[in-house]
C-alpha cells in the first residue's frame, strides 16, 4: 500500500503531523525487514529487523492513541503478534 497508494498514505501521515518524506523510505525498510526475518542471513540482522518492527508498532499505537483513534487497532494487534513470532522463531533456531 505504501508503494501503490502513496498519496493516501501521505495523507494519513499528515493527519498524524508526521513528515511525508518518510513514507517511501519506511516502506523500503519494512520490505527489507520482512526479507531479513524470513531469510535469516545472520542473527543480528534478524534482531534488528524485529526491533525495527517493534518500535514502529509501538510508535504507531501511540500515534493512533494521541490522534483520538483509540489504542485498540491494527498496530496493537501487530504488537501482540510480534512477540510470539520472535520467541517462537528464537526457540526453533536454537
WOTAJO-V232654 format. One record per residue. N is the residue number from 1. RES is the residue in one letter. SS is DSSP state (H for helix, E for strand, C for the rest). Layout:
N	RES	SS
N	RES	SS
This chain:
1	X	C
2	X	C
3	X	C
4	X	C
5	X	C
6	X	H
7	X	H
8	X	H
9	X	H
10	X	H
11	X	H
12	X	H
13	X	H
14	X	H
15	X	H
16	X	C
17	X	C
18	X	C
19	X	C
20	X	C
21	X	C
22	X	H
23	X	H
24	X	H
25	X	H
26	X	H
27	X	H
28	X	H
29	X	H
30	X	H
31	X	H
32	X	H
33	X	H
34	X	H
35	X	H
36	X	H
37	X	H
38	X	H
39	X	H
40	X	C
41	X	C
42	X	C
43	X	H
44	X	H
45	X	H
46	X	H
47	X	H
48	X	H
49	X	H
50	X	H
51	X	H
52	X	H
53	X	H
54	X	H
55	X	H
56	X	H
57	X	H
58	X	H
59	X	H
60	X	H
61	X	H
62	X	H
63	X	H
64	X	H
65	X	H
66	X	H
67	X	C
68	X	C
69	X	C
70	X	C
71	X	C
72	X	C
73	X	C
74	X	H
75	X	H
76	X	H
77	X	H
78	X	H
79	X	H
80	X	H
81	X	H
82	X	H
83	X	H
84	X	H
85	X	H
86	X	H
87	X	H
88	X	H
89	X	H
90	X	H
91	X	H
92	X	H
93	X	H
94	X	C
